[in-house]
Amino acid sequence: MEQNKMTPETWTKQAWPELLLQDGEHAKDVILEENPNLEVYLVPVDYIVTSEVNKERVRIRVDEDGMVTKTPVRG
């Protein structure tokens, strides 16, 4: 199994702009590889979600083709 890429930088990373317009499943894998302690969810772009902030969660907004439509961020 490949070793995860968790470093001090990825531990505190807040956003993944490099994943914009990428495949959502790939984006989820990248985020979890960098920090496996996060909860990462794929969320359709038109779904309504709660507004509470959780710095251990990343919601990845995806379109009908599963592509990332907004920069994934913690919260």
All heavy atoms as a GROMACS GRO file, in nm:
protein
  611
    1MET      N    1   0.085  -0.119   0.000
    1MET     CA    2   0.000   0.000   0.000
    1MET      C    3   0.088   0.125   0.000
    1MET      O    4   0.189   0.131   0.067
    1MET     CB    5  -0.091  -0.002   0.123
    1MET     CG    6  -0.185   0.112   0.129
    1MET     SD    7  -0.300   0.088   0.266
    1MET     CE    8  -0.402   0.228   0.235
    2GLU      N    9   0.046   0.225  -0.074
    2GLU     CA   10   0.122   0.349  -0.083
    2GLU      C   11   0.113   0.427   0.048
    2GLU      O   12   0.009   0.436   0.111
    2GLU     CB   13   0.064   0.433  -0.197
    2GLU     CG   14   0.146   0.554  -0.229
    2GLU     CD   15   0.090   0.627  -0.350
    2GLU    OE1   16   0.066   0.560  -0.451
    2GLU    OE2   17   0.071   0.749  -0.340
    3GLN      N   18   0.226   0.482   0.091
    3GLN     CA   19   0.231   0.560   0.214
    3GLN      C   20   0.156   0.691   0.194
    3GLN      O   21   0.161   0.752   0.088
    3GLN     CB   22   0.377   0.588   0.249
    3GLN     CG   23   0.396   0.657   0.381
    3GLN     CD   24   0.544   0.676   0.411
    3GLN    OE1   25   0.629   0.659   0.324
    3GLN    NE2   26   0.574   0.708   0.534
    4ASN      N   27   0.079   0.734   0.297
    4ASN     CA   28   0.004   0.859   0.279
    4ASN      C   29   0.101   0.977   0.277
    4ASN      O   30   0.214   0.968   0.319
    4ASN     CB   31  -0.107   0.875   0.384
    4ASN     CG   32  -0.057   0.907   0.523
    4ASN    OD1   33   0.034   0.985   0.540
    4ASN    ND2   34  -0.119   0.847   0.622
    5LYS      N   35   0.052   1.088   0.226
    5LYS     CA   36   0.135   1.207   0.205
    5LYS      C   37   0.111   1.312   0.312
    5LYS      O   38   0.118   1.430   0.288
    5LYS     CB   39   0.107   1.265   0.067
    5LYS     CG   40   0.143   1.168  -0.044
    5LYS     CD   41   0.116   1.227  -0.179
    5LYS     CE   42   0.154   1.126  -0.286
    5LYS     NZ   43   0.128   1.173  -0.418
    6MET      N   44   0.082   1.268   0.434
    6MET     CA   45   0.053   1.359   0.542
    6MET      C   46   0.181   1.428   0.589
    6MET      O   47   0.278   1.364   0.625
    6MET     CB   48  -0.011   1.281   0.657
    6MET     CG   49  -0.094   1.359   0.746
    6MET     SD   50  -0.187   1.242   0.846
    6MET     CE   51  -0.260   1.356   0.954
    7THR      N   52   0.178   1.559   0.583
    7THR     CA   53   0.291   1.641   0.627
    7THR      C   54   0.233   1.756   0.710
    7THR      O   55   0.111   1.774   0.713
    7THR     CB   56   0.366   1.702   0.506
    7THR    OG1   57   0.278   1.794   0.441
    7THR    CG2   58   0.414   1.596   0.408
    8PRO      N   59   0.318   1.834   0.778
    8PRO     CA   60   0.261   1.950   0.851
    8PRO      C   61   0.178   2.042   0.761
    8PRO      O   62   0.077   2.096   0.805
    8PRO     CB   63   0.386   2.021   0.903
    8PRO     CG   64   0.487   1.912   0.919
    8PRO     CD   65   0.460   1.819   0.803
    9GLU      N   66   0.217   2.054   0.636
    9GLU     CA   67   0.143   2.141   0.543
    9GLU      C   68   0.005   2.081   0.509
    9GLU      O   69  -0.094   2.153   0.503
    9GLU     CB   70   0.222   2.164   0.414
    9GLU     CG   71   0.347   2.247   0.433
    9GLU     CD   72   0.465   2.167   0.490
    9GLU    OE1   73   0.470   2.043   0.473
    9GLU    OE2   74   0.551   2.229   0.553
   10THR      N   75  -0.001   1.950   0.485
   10THR     CA   76  -0.130   1.890   0.449
   10THR      C   77  -0.219   1.876   0.571
   10THR      O   78  -0.340   1.878   0.561
   10THR     CB   79  -0.113   1.754   0.380
   10THR    OG1   80  -0.045   1.663   0.467
   10THR    CG2   81  -0.037   1.768   0.250
   11TRP      N   82  -0.159   1.862   0.690
   11TRP     CA   83  -0.238   1.851   0.812
   11TRP      C   84  -0.320   1.977   0.836
   11TRP      O   85  -0.433   1.971   0.881
   11TRP     CB   86  -0.144   1.826   0.931
   11TRP     CG   87  -0.217   1.809   1.060
   11TRP    CD1   88  -0.231   1.903   1.158
   11TRP    CD2   89  -0.287   1.695   1.105
   11TRP    NE1   90  -0.305   1.853   1.262
   11TRP    CE2   91  -0.340   1.724   1.231
   11TRP    CE3   92  -0.310   1.569   1.051
   11TRP    CZ2   93  -0.415   1.633   1.304
   11TRP    CZ3   94  -0.385   1.478   1.125
   11TRP    CH2   95  -0.436   1.511   1.249
   12THR      N   96  -0.263   2.093   0.804
   12THR     CA   97  -0.332   2.220   0.828
   12THR      C   98  -0.394   2.278   0.701
   12THR      O   99  -0.453   2.386   0.707
   12THR     CB  100  -0.234   2.323   0.888
   12THR    OG1  101  -0.126   2.342   0.798
   12THR    CG2  102  -0.182   2.277   1.023
   13LYS      N  103  -0.381   2.210   0.591
   13LYS     CA  104  -0.434   2.260   0.464
   13LYS      C  105  -0.584   2.285   0.476
   13LYS      O  106  -0.658   2.204   0.530
   13LYS     CB  107  -0.405   2.157   0.354
   13LYS     CG  108  -0.430   2.208   0.215
   13LYS     CD  109  -0.375   2.108   0.114
   13LYS     CE  110  -0.395   2.158  -0.027
   13LYS     NZ  111  -0.337   2.064  -0.124
   14GLN      N  112  -0.629   2.398   0.424
   14GLN     CA  113  -0.769   2.440   0.434
   14GLN      C  114  -0.846   2.429   0.304
   14GLN      O  115  -0.969   2.421   0.306
   14GLN     CB  116  -0.776   2.585   0.484
   14GLN     CG  117  -0.717   2.605   0.621
   14GLN     CD  118  -0.793   2.530   0.729
   14GLN    OE1  119  -0.914   2.541   0.741
   14GLN    NE2  120  -0.722   2.449   0.806
   15ALA      N  121  -0.777   2.431   0.189
   15ALA     CA  122  -0.845   2.430   0.060
   15ALA      C  123  -0.761   2.355  -0.043
   15ALA      O  124  -0.639   2.347  -0.031
   15ALA     CB  125  -0.870   2.572   0.012
   16TRP      N  126  -0.828   2.303  -0.145
   16TRP     CA  127  -0.763   2.226  -0.251
   16TRP      C  128  -0.803   2.282  -0.387
   16TRP      O  129  -0.875   2.219  -0.465
   16TRP     CB  130  -0.804   2.079  -0.240
   16TRP     CG  131  -0.746   2.009  -0.122
   16TRP    CD1  132  -0.635   1.931  -0.122
   16TRP    CD2  133  -0.793   2.011   0.013
   16TRP    NE1  134  -0.610   1.885   0.005
   16TRP    CE2  135  -0.706   1.933   0.091
   16TRP    CE3  136  -0.899   2.074   0.076
   16TRP    CZ2  137  -0.723   1.915   0.227
   16TRP    CZ3  138  -0.916   2.056   0.212
   16TRP    CH2  139  -0.829   1.977   0.287
   17PRO      N  140  -0.756   2.402  -0.421
   17PRO     CA  141  -0.793   2.463  -0.550
   17PRO      C  142  -0.743   2.382  -0.670
   17PRO      O  143  -0.802   2.390  -0.778
   17PRO     CB  144  -0.728   2.601  -0.545
   17PRO     CG  145  -0.619   2.590  -0.445
   17PRO     CD  146  -0.667   2.489  -0.344
   18GLU      N  147  -0.640   2.303  -0.650
   18GLU     CA  148  -0.586   2.222  -0.760
   18GLU      C  149  -0.683   2.111  -0.803
   18GLU      O  150  -0.665   2.051  -0.910
   18GLU     CB  151  -0.451   2.162  -0.721
   18GLU     CG  152  -0.455   2.055  -0.613
   18GLU     CD  153  -0.456   2.106  -0.470
   18GLU    OE1  154  -0.476   2.228  -0.447
   18GLU    OE2  155  -0.439   2.022  -0.379
   19LEU      N  156  -0.787   2.086  -0.724
   19LEU     CA  157  -0.883   1.980  -0.757
   19LEU      C  158  -1.007   2.031  -0.831
   19LEU      O  159  -1.090   1.951  -0.874
   19LEU     CB  160  -0.926   1.908  -0.628
   19LEU     CG  161  -0.812   1.837  -0.555
   19LEU    CD1  162  -0.861   1.777  -0.425
   19LEU    CD2  163  -0.746   1.732  -0.642
   20LEU      N  164  -1.017   2.161  -0.850
   20LEU     CA  165  -1.128   2.219  -0.924
   20LEU      C  166  -1.130   2.161  -1.065
   20LEU      O  167  -1.027   2.150  -1.131
   20LEU     CB  168  -1.114   2.371  -0.929
   20LEU     CG  169  -1.232   2.449  -0.986
   20LEU    CD1  170  -1.360   2.422  -0.906
   20LEU    CD2  171  -1.200   2.596  -0.987
   21LEU      N  172  -1.248   2.120  -1.110
   21LEU     CA  173  -1.273   2.061  -1.242
   21LEU      C  174  -1.214   1.920  -1.259
   21LEU      O  175  -1.212   1.867  -1.370
   21LEU     CB  176  -1.223   2.153  -1.355
   21LEU     CG  177  -1.280   2.294  -1.353
   21LEU    CD1  178  -1.219   2.377  -1.466
   21LEU    CD2  179  -1.432   2.292  -1.362
   22GLN      N  180  -1.172   1.859  -1.149
   22GLN     CA  181  -1.125   1.720  -1.151
   22GLN      C  182  -1.242   1.627  -1.119
   22GLN      O  183  -1.347   1.670  -1.074
   22GLN     CB  184  -1.014   1.700  -1.047
   22GLN     CG  185  -0.891   1.786  -1.068
   22GLN     CD  186  -0.810   1.738  -1.186
   22GLN    OE1  187  -0.788   1.619  -1.204
   22GLN    NE2  188  -0.768   1.832  -1.268
   23ASP      N  189  -1.222   1.498  -1.140
   23ASP     CA  190  -1.321   1.399  -1.104
   23ASP      C  191  -1.339   1.399  -0.951
   23ASP      O  192  -1.240   1.402  -0.876
   23ASP     CB  193  -1.275   1.260  -1.151
   23ASP     CG  194  -1.369   1.152  -1.106
   23ASP    OD1  195  -1.479   1.142  -1.163
   23ASP    OD2  196  -1.333   1.078  -1.012
   24GLY      N  197  -1.462   1.397  -0.904
   24GLY     CA  198  -1.492   1.405  -0.762
   24GLY      C  199  -1.432   1.291  -0.680
   24GLY      O  200  -1.379   1.312  -0.571
   25GLU      N  201  -1.441   1.169  -0.730
   25GLU     CA  202  -1.384   1.054  -0.659
   25GLU      C  203  -1.232   1.068  -0.647
   25GLU      O  204  -1.175   1.037  -0.543
   25GLU     CB  205  -1.421   0.922  -0.728
   25GLU     CG  206  -1.566   0.883  -0.713
   25GLU     CD  207  -1.606   0.845  -0.571
   25GLU    OE1  208  -1.519   0.813  -0.487
   25GLU    OE2  209  -1.727   0.846  -0.543
   26HIS      N  210  -1.170   1.114  -0.753
   26HIS     CA  211  -1.025   1.138  -0.750
   26HIS      C  212  -0.993   1.245  -0.645
   26HIS      O  213  -0.898   1.230  -0.567
   26HIS     CB  214  -0.974   1.180  -0.887
   26HIS     CG  215  -0.834   1.232  -0.887
   26HIS    ND1  216  -0.725   1.149  -0.872
   26HIS    CD2  217  -0.784   1.359  -0.895
   26HIS    CE1  218  -0.614   1.222  -0.871
   26HIS    NE2  219  -0.648   1.350  -0.885
   27ALA      N  220  -1.071   1.352  -0.643
   27ALA     CA  221  -1.049   1.460  -0.546
   27ALA      C  222  -1.061   1.408  -0.404
   27ALA      O  223  -0.978   1.439  -0.318
   27ALA     CB  224  -1.149   1.572  -0.571
   28LYS      N  225  -1.160   1.325  -0.379
   28LYS     CA  226  -1.178   1.267  -0.247
   28LYS      C  227  -1.057   1.182  -0.208
   28LYS      O  228  -1.006   1.193  -0.096
   28LYS     CB  229  -1.305   1.182  -0.245
   28LYS     CG  230  -1.336   1.120  -0.111
   28LYS     CD  231  -1.468   1.044  -0.116
   28LYS     CE  232  -1.497   0.980   0.020
   28LYS     NZ  233  -1.629   0.913   0.020
   29ASP      N  234  -1.010   1.101  -0.301
   29ASP     CA  235  -0.892   1.017  -0.275
   29ASP      C  236  -0.770   1.102  -0.242
   29ASP      O  237  -0.693   1.070  -0.151
   29ASP     CB  238  -0.862   0.927  -0.395
   29ASP     CG  239  -0.966   0.820  -0.416
   29ASP    OD1  240  -1.046   0.792  -0.322
   29ASP    OD2  241  -0.970   0.762  -0.527
   30VAL      N  242  -0.749   1.211  -0.316
   30VAL     CA  243  -0.633   1.299  -0.293
   30VAL      C  244  -0.640   1.359  -0.153
   30VAL      O  245  -0.542   1.359  -0.079
   30VAL     CB  246  -0.627   1.411  -0.400
   30VAL    CG1  247  -0.526   1.519  -0.361
   30VAL    CG2  248  -0.591   1.352  -0.536
   31ILE      N  249  -0.756   1.411  -0.116
   31ILE     CA  250  -0.771   1.474   0.015
   31ILE      C  251  -0.748   1.373   0.127
   31ILE      O  252  -0.675   1.400   0.222
   31ILE     CB  253  -0.909   1.542   0.027
   31ILE    CG1  254  -0.917   1.660  -0.069
   31ILE    CG2  255  -0.935   1.587   0.171
   31ILE    CD1  256  -1.056   1.717  -0.086
   32LEU      N  257  -0.806   1.254   0.114
   32LEU     CA  258  -0.788   1.152   0.217
   32LEU      C  259  -0.646   1.099   0.222
   32LEU      O  260  -0.597   1.061   0.329
   32LEU     CB  261  -0.887   1.038   0.196
   32LEU     CG  262  -1.031   1.072   0.232
   32LEU    CD1  263  -1.125   0.960   0.189
   32LEU    CD2  264  -1.044   1.099   0.381
   33GLU      N  265  -0.577   1.099   0.109
   33GLU     CA  266  -0.437   1.057   0.108
   33GLU      C  267  -0.352   1.159   0.184
   33GLU      O  268  -0.262   1.122   0.258
   33GLU     CB  269  -0.388   1.044  -0.036
   33GLU     CG  270  -0.247   0.988  -0.047
   33GLU     CD  271  -0.209   0.965  -0.190
   33GLU    OE1  272  -0.272   0.881  -0.257
   33GLU    OE2  273  -0.115   1.034  -0.237
   34GLU      N  274  -0.383   1.285   0.166
   34GLU     CA  275  -0.308   1.391   0.235
   34GLU      C  276  -0.342   1.398   0.383
   34GLU      O  277  -0.256   1.427   0.465
   34GLU     CB  278  -0.337   1.526   0.170
   34GLU     CG  279  -0.278   1.539   0.032
   34GLU     CD  280  -0.302   1.675  -0.030
   34GLU    OE1  281  -0.362   1.763   0.032
   34GLU    OE2  282  -0.257   1.693  -0.145
   35ASN      N  283  -0.469   1.371   0.417
   35ASN     CA  284  -0.509   1.376   0.558
   35ASN      C  285  -0.624   1.277   0.580
   35ASN      O  286  -0.741   1.312   0.564
   35ASN     CB  287  -0.552   1.516   0.599
   35ASN     CG  288  -0.574   1.528   0.748
   35ASN    OD1  289  -0.597   1.430   0.816
   35ASN    ND2  290  -0.569   1.649   0.799
   36PRO      N  291  -0.590   1.154   0.619
   36PRO     CA  292  -0.693   1.051   0.637
   36PRO      C  293  -0.784   1.075   0.757
   36PRO      O  294  -0.882   1.004   0.774
   36PRO     CB  295  -0.612   0.923   0.654
   36PRO     CG  296  -0.478   0.966   0.700
   36PRO     CD  297  -0.455   1.102   0.640
   37ASN      N  298  -0.756   1.174   0.838
   37ASN     CA  299  -0.840   1.204   0.954
   37ASN      C  300  -0.961   1.290   0.921
   37ASN      O  301  -1.047   1.312   1.007
   37ASN     CB  302  -0.758   1.274   1.063
   37ASN     CG  303  -0.647   1.184   1.113
   37ASN    OD1  304  -0.670   1.067   1.140
   37ASN    ND2  305  -0.527   1.236   1.122
   38LEU      N  306  -0.969   1.340   0.798
   38LEU     CA  307  -1.082   1.424   0.758
   38LEU      C  308  -1.201   1.339   0.715
   38LEU      O  309  -1.184   1.226   0.667
   38LEU     CB  310  -1.041   1.515   0.642
   38LEU     CG  311  -0.937   1.621   0.674
   38LEU    CD1  312  -0.894   1.693   0.546
   38LEU    CD2  313  -0.989   1.721   0.776
   39GLU      N  314  -1.320   1.392   0.731
   39GLU     CA  315  -1.441   1.333   0.676
   39GLU      C  316  -1.465   1.402   0.542
   39GLU      O  317  -1.478   1.525   0.539
   39GLU     CB  318  -1.560   1.357   0.769
   39GLU     CG  319  -1.546   1.292   0.904
   39GLU     CD  320  -1.660   1.329   0.997
   39GLU    OE1  321  -1.769   1.365   0.948
   39GLU    OE2  322  -1.638   1.322   1.118
   40VAL      N  323  -1.468   1.327   0.434
   40VAL     CA  324  -1.480   1.386   0.301
   40VAL      C  325  -1.605   1.331   0.234
   40VAL      O  326  -1.626   1.209   0.228
   40VAL     CB  327  -1.355   1.355   0.216
   40VAL    CG1  328  -1.366   1.421   0.080
   40VAL    CG2  329  -1.228   1.400   0.288
   41TYR      N  330  -1.688   1.422   0.184
   41TYR     CA  331  -1.816   1.385   0.122
   41TYR      C  332  -1.828   1.446  -0.017
   41TYR      O  333  -1.791   1.561  -0.038
   41TYR     CB  334  -1.933   1.437   0.206
   41TYR     CG  335  -1.931   1.388   0.348
   41TYR    CD1  336  -1.880   1.467   0.450
   41TYR    CD2  337  -1.980   1.262   0.380
   41TYR    CE1  338  -1.878   1.422   0.581
   41TYR    CE2  339  -1.979   1.216   0.512
   41TYR     CZ  340  -1.927   1.296   0.611
   41TYR     OH  341  -1.926   1.252   0.741
   42LEU      N  342  -1.885   1.369  -0.110
   42LEU     CA  343  -1.922   1.422  -0.240
   42LEU      C  344  -2.067   1.469  -0.229
   42LEU      O  345  -2.154   1.393  -0.184
   42LEU     CB  346  -1.911   1.314  -0.347
   42LEU     CG  347  -1.772   1.258  -0.372
   42LEU    CD1  348  -1.777   1.151  -0.480
   42LEU    CD2  349  -1.676   1.368  -0.413
   43VAL      N  350  -2.092   1.593  -0.268
   43VAL     CA  351  -2.225   1.652  -0.254
   43VAL      C  352  -2.265   1.711  -0.389
   43VAL      O  353  -2.193   1.795  -0.444
   43VAL     CB  354  -2.224   1.764  -0.147
   43VAL    CG1  355  -2.363   1.824  -0.134
   43VAL    CG2  356  -2.174   1.711  -0.014
   44PRO      N  357  -2.380   1.668  -0.444
   44PRO     CA  358  -2.426   1.729  -0.569
   44PRO      C  359  -2.441   1.880  -0.554
   44PRO      O  360  -2.481   1.930  -0.448
   44PRO     CB  361  -2.562   1.662  -0.592
   44PRO     CG  362  -2.550   1.530  -0.522
   44PRO     CD  363  -2.467   1.560  -0.399
   45VAL      N  364  -2.408   1.952  -0.658
   45VAL     CA  365  -2.402   2.098  -0.656
   45VAL      C  366  -2.535   2.162  -0.614
   45VAL      O  367  -2.536   2.266  -0.550
   45VAL     CB  368  -2.352   2.153  -0.791
   45VAL    CG1  369  -2.453   2.134  -0.901
   45VAL    CG2  370  -2.308   2.295  -0.780
   46ASP      N  371  -2.646   2.097  -0.643
   46ASP     CA  372  -2.776   2.157  -0.612
   46ASP      C  373  -2.835   2.111  -0.478
   46ASP      O  374  -2.945   2.152  -0.443
   46ASP     CB  375  -2.875   2.130  -0.724
   46ASP     CG  376  -2.894   1.983  -0.753
   46ASP    OD1  377  -2.813   1.901  -0.704
   46ASP    OD2  378  -2.989   1.949  -0.826
   47TYR      N  379  -2.762   2.031  -0.402
   47TYR     CA  380  -2.810   1.987  -0.270
   47TYR      C  381  -2.793   2.096  -0.166
   47TYR      O  382  -2.692   2.166  -0.165
   47TYR     CB  383  -2.736   1.862  -0.224
   47TYR     CG  384  -2.794   1.732  -0.274
   47TYR    CD1  385  -2.856   1.721  -0.397
   47TYR    CD2  386  -2.786   1.618  -0.196
   47TYR    CE1  387  -2.907   1.602  -0.443
   47TYR    CE2  388  -2.838   1.498  -0.241
   47TYR     CZ  389  -2.898   1.490  -0.364
   47TYR     OH  390  -2.949   1.372  -0.408
   48ILE      N  391  -2.888   2.106  -0.076
   48ILE     CA  392  -2.879   2.199   0.036
   48ILE      C  393  -2.812   2.125   0.151
   48ILE      O  394  -2.846   2.010   0.182
   48ILE     CB  395  -3.019   2.248   0.077
   48ILE    CG1  396  -3.082   2.325  -0.038
   48ILE    CG2  397  -3.012   2.332   0.203
   48ILE    CD1  398  -3.227   2.361  -0.016
   49VAL      N  399  -2.714   2.190   0.215
   49VAL     CA  400  -2.644   2.129   0.328
   49VAL      C  401  -2.656   2.220   0.449
   49VAL      O  402  -2.688   2.338   0.437
   49VAL     CB  403  -2.495   2.104   0.295
   49VAL    CG1  404  -2.480   2.001   0.184
   49VAL    CG2  405  -2.424   2.232   0.257
   50THR      N  406  -2.630   2.164   0.566
   50THR     CA  407  -2.635   2.244   0.688
   50THR      C  408  -2.523   2.347   0.687
   50THR      O  409  -2.422   2.330   0.619
   50THR     CB  410  -2.621   2.155   0.812
   50THR    OG1  411  -2.497   2.085   0.804
   50THR    CG2  412  -2.736   2.056   0.821
   51SER      N  413  -2.539   2.452   0.766
   51SER     CA  414  -2.442   2.561   0.764
   51SER      C  415  -2.340   2.556   0.878
   51SER      O  416  -2.254   2.643   0.886
   51SER     CB  417  -2.515   2.696   0.768
   51SER     OG  418  -2.592   2.705   0.885
   52GLU      N  419  -2.348   2.455   0.964
   52GLU     CA  420  -2.252   2.451   1.074
   52GLU      C  421  -2.111   2.422   1.021
   52GLU      O  422  -2.094   2.353   0.920
   52GLU     CB  423  -2.291   2.350   1.182
   52GLU     CG  424  -2.250   2.207   1.157
   52GLU     CD  425  -2.349   2.127   1.074
   52GLU    OE1  426  -2.457   2.175   1.041
   52GLU    OE2  427  -2.316   2.013   1.040
   53VAL      N  428  -2.014   2.480   1.089
   53VAL     CA  429  -1.874   2.464   1.048
   53VAL      C  430  -1.812   2.347   1.122
   53VAL      O  431  -1.829   2.334   1.243
   53VAL     CB  432  -1.794   2.594   1.077
   53VAL    CG1  433  -1.647   2.574   1.046
   53VAL    CG2  434  -1.851   2.710   0.998
   54ASN      N  435  -1.744   2.261   1.047
   54ASN     CA  436  -1.674   2.147   1.105
   54ASN      C  437  -1.540   2.138   1.033
   54ASN      O  438  -1.533   2.096   0.918
   54ASN     CB  439  -1.754   2.018   1.086
   54ASN     CG  440  -1.684   1.896   1.138
   54ASN    OD1  441  -1.565   1.899   1.169
   54ASN    ND2  442  -1.756   1.787   1.146
   55LYS      N  443  -1.433   2.178   1.100
   55LYS     CA  444  -1.300   2.182   1.038
   55LYS      C  445  -1.242   2.045   1.010
   55LYS      O  446  -1.135   2.033   0.952
   55LYS     CB  447  -1.204   2.265   1.123
   55LYS     CG  448  -1.235   2.413   1.122
   55LYS     CD  449  -1.223   2.467   0.982
   55LYS     CE  450  -1.240   2.617   0.975
   55LYS     NZ  451  -1.220   2.670   0.842
   56GLU      N  452  -1.312   1.940   1.050
   56GLU     CA  453  -1.268   1.803   1.020
   56GLU      C  454  -1.346   1.746   0.902
   56GLU      O  455  -1.335   1.627   0.873
   56GLU     CB  456  -1.284   1.714   1.143
   56GLU     CG  457  -1.203   1.762   1.262
   56GLU     CD  458  -1.054   1.780   1.231
   56GLU    OE1  459  -0.995   1.690   1.171
   56GLU    OE2  460  -0.998   1.885   1.266
   57ARG      N  461  -1.423   1.831   0.833
   57ARG     CA  462  -1.505   1.787   0.721
   57ARG      C  463  -1.470   1.866   0.595
   57ARG      O  464  -1.444   1.986   0.600
   57ARG     CB  465  -1.653   1.810   0.754
   57ARG     CG  466  -1.746   1.776   0.638
   57ARG     CD  467  -1.890   1.808   0.669
   57ARG     NE  468  -1.905   1.951   0.697
   57ARG     CZ  469  -1.990   2.001   0.784
   57ARG    NH1  470  -2.067   1.922   0.855
   57ARG    NH2  471  -1.998   2.131   0.802
   58VAL      N  472  -1.474   1.796   0.482
   58VAL     CA  473  -1.461   1.860   0.351
   58VAL      C  474  -1.578   1.812   0.266
   58VAL      O  475  -1.598   1.691   0.250
   58VAL     CB  476  -1.327   1.823   0.282
   58VAL    CG1  477  -1.319   1.886   0.143
   58VAL    CG2  478  -1.208   1.863   0.366
   59ARG      N  479  -1.653   1.907   0.214
   59ARG     CA  480  -1.760   1.875   0.120
   59ARG      C  481  -1.711   1.910  -0.019
   59ARG      O  482  -1.670   2.023  -0.045
   59ARG     CB  483  -1.886   1.955   0.152
   59ARG     CG  484  -1.953   1.913   0.280
   59ARG     CD  485  -2.074   1.997   0.305
   59ARG     NE  486  -2.146   1.955   0.424
   59ARG     CZ  487  -2.207   2.039   0.505
   59ARG    NH1  488  -2.205   2.169   0.481
   59ARG    NH2  489  -2.271   1.994   0.610
   60ILE      N  490  -1.718   1.813  -0.107
   60ILE     CA  491  -1.676   1.833  -0.246
   60ILE      C  492  -1.802   1.846  -0.330
   60ILE      O  493  -1.879   1.751  -0.343
   60ILE     CB  494  -1.590   1.716  -0.295
   60ILE    CG1  495  -1.467   1.699  -0.206
   60ILE    CG2  496  -1.550   1.738  -0.441
   60ILE    CD1  497  -1.385   1.574  -0.239
   61ARG      N  498  -1.824   1.963  -0.386
   61ARG     CA  499  -1.940   1.987  -0.471
   61ARG      C  500  -1.912   1.934  -0.612
   61ARG      O  501  -1.812   1.970  -0.674
   61ARG     CB  502  -1.971   2.137  -0.479
   61ARG     CG  503  -2.020   2.195  -0.350
   61ARG     CD  504  -2.156   2.139  -0.316
   61ARG     NE  505  -2.218   2.214  -0.209
   61ARG     CZ  506  -2.348   2.215  -0.188
   61ARG    NH1  507  -2.429   2.148  -0.266
   61ARG    NH2  508  -2.398   2.283  -0.087
   62VAL      N  509  -2.002   1.846  -0.659
   62VAL     CA  510  -1.984   1.786  -0.791
   62VAL      C  511  -2.108   1.808  -0.877
   62VAL      O  512  -2.219   1.817  -0.826
   62VAL     CB  513  -1.953   1.635  -0.780
   62VAL    CG1  514  -1.819   1.611  -0.713
   62VAL    CG2  515  -2.061   1.560  -0.707
   63ASP      N  516  -2.086   1.815  -1.008
   63ASP     CA  517  -2.197   1.829  -1.102
   63ASP      C  518  -2.252   1.691  -1.138
   63ASP      O  519  -2.210   1.589  -1.083
   63ASP     CB  520  -2.156   1.910  -1.225
   63ASP     CG  521  -2.048   1.842  -1.310
   63ASP    OD1  522  -2.022   1.721  -1.292
   63ASP    OD2  523  -1.989   1.912  -1.394
   64GLU      N  524  -2.345   1.688  -1.232
   64GLU     CA  525  -2.409   1.562  -1.271
   64GLU      C  526  -2.311   1.462  -1.334
   64GLU      O  527  -2.339   1.342  -1.340
   64GLU     CB  528  -2.528   1.587  -1.365
   64GLU     CG  529  -2.494   1.655  -1.495
   64GLU     CD  530  -2.485   1.807  -1.485
   64GLU    OE1  531  -2.518   1.867  -1.381
   64GLU    OE2  532  -2.441   1.868  -1.584
   65ASP      N  533  -2.196   1.511  -1.379
   65ASP     CA  534  -2.094   1.423  -1.435
   65ASP      C  535  -1.990   1.382  -1.331
   65ASP      O  536  -1.893   1.313  -1.365
   65ASP     CB  537  -2.023   1.492  -1.552
   65ASP     CG  538  -2.119   1.520  -1.668
   65ASP    OD1  539  -2.205   1.433  -1.696
   65ASP    OD2  540  -2.110   1.628  -1.728
   66GLY      N  541  -2.007   1.426  -1.207
   66GLY     CA  542  -1.914   1.390  -1.100
   66GLY      C  543  -1.789   1.476  -1.096
   66GLY      O  544  -1.693   1.441  -1.028
   67MET      N  545  -1.791   1.589  -1.166
   67MET     CA  546  -1.674   1.678  -1.170
   67MET      C  547  -1.686   1.785  -1.062
   67MET      O  548  -1.795   1.836  -1.035
   67MET     CB  549  -1.661   1.744  -1.307
   67MET     CG  550  -1.653   1.643  -1.422
   67MET     SD  551  -1.519   1.524  -1.405
   67MET     CE  552  -1.384   1.625  -1.454
   68VAL      N  553  -1.573   1.820  -1.001
   68VAL     CA  554  -1.569   1.920  -0.893
   68VAL      C  555  -1.602   2.057  -0.950
   68VAL      O  556  -1.538   2.103  -1.046
   68VAL     CB  557  -1.430   1.920  -0.825
   68VAL    CG1  558  -1.424   2.026  -0.715
   68VAL    CG2  559  -1.397   1.782  -0.769
   69THR      N  560  -1.702   2.123  -0.891
   69THR     CA  561  -1.749   2.252  -0.944
   69THR      C  562  -1.706   2.371  -0.858
   69THR      O  563  -1.722   2.485  -0.900
   69THR     CB  564  -1.902   2.254  -0.953
   69THR    OG1  565  -1.957   2.233  -0.822
   69THR    CG2  566  -1.952   2.148  -1.048
   70LYS      N  567  -1.658   2.345  -0.737
   70LYS     CA  568  -1.618   2.452  -0.645
   70LYS      C  569  -1.496   2.402  -0.568
   70LYS      O  570  -1.486   2.284  -0.536
   70LYS     CB  571  -1.735   2.481  -0.550
   70LYS     CG  572  -1.714   2.597  -0.459
   70LYS     CD  573  -1.840   2.623  -0.376
   70LYS     CE  574  -1.813   2.738  -0.282
   70LYS     NZ  575  -1.926   2.764  -0.194
   71THR      N  576  -1.403   2.490  -0.538
   71THR     CA  577  -1.283   2.451  -0.464
   71THR      C  578  -1.322   2.384  -0.332
   71THR      O  579  -1.393   2.445  -0.252
   71THR     CB  580  -1.195   2.574  -0.435
   71THR    OG1  581  -1.152   2.631  -0.559
   71THR    CG2  582  -1.074   2.536  -0.351
   72PRO      N  583  -1.277   2.260  -0.311
   72PRO     CA  584  -1.306   2.194  -0.183
   72PRO      C  585  -1.233   2.265  -0.068
   72PRO      O  586  -1.116   2.299  -0.080
   72PRO     CB  587  -1.248   2.053  -0.201
   72PRO     CG  588  -1.239   2.033  -0.350
   72PRO     CD  589  -1.210   2.170  -0.404
   73VAL      N  590  -1.306   2.290   0.040
   73VAL     CA  591  -1.250   2.356   0.158
   73VAL      C  592  -1.296   2.285   0.284
   73VAL      O  593  -1.401   2.219   0.285
   73VAL     CB  594  -1.289   2.506   0.166
   73VAL    CG1  595  -1.233   2.585   0.050
   73VAL    CG2  596  -1.439   2.522   0.176
   74ARG      N  597  -1.217   2.299   0.390
   74ARG     CA  598  -1.258   2.248   0.520
   74ARG      C  599  -1.373   2.332   0.572
   74ARG      O  600  -1.380   2.451   0.546
   74ARG     CB  601  -1.143   2.257   0.620
   74ARG     CG  602  -1.042   2.148   0.605
   74ARG     CD  603  -0.938   2.165   0.713
   74ARG     NE  604  -0.861   2.046   0.727
   74ARG     CZ  605  -0.790   2.014   0.834
   74ARG    NH1  606  -0.786   2.097   0.936
   74ARG    NH2  607  -0.723   1.903   0.838
   75GLY      N  608  -1.457   2.270   0.648
   75GLY     CA  609  -1.565   2.344   0.711
   75GLY      C  610  -1.691   2.274   0.697
   75GLY      O  611  -1.788   2.271   0.753
   0.00000   0.00000   0.00000
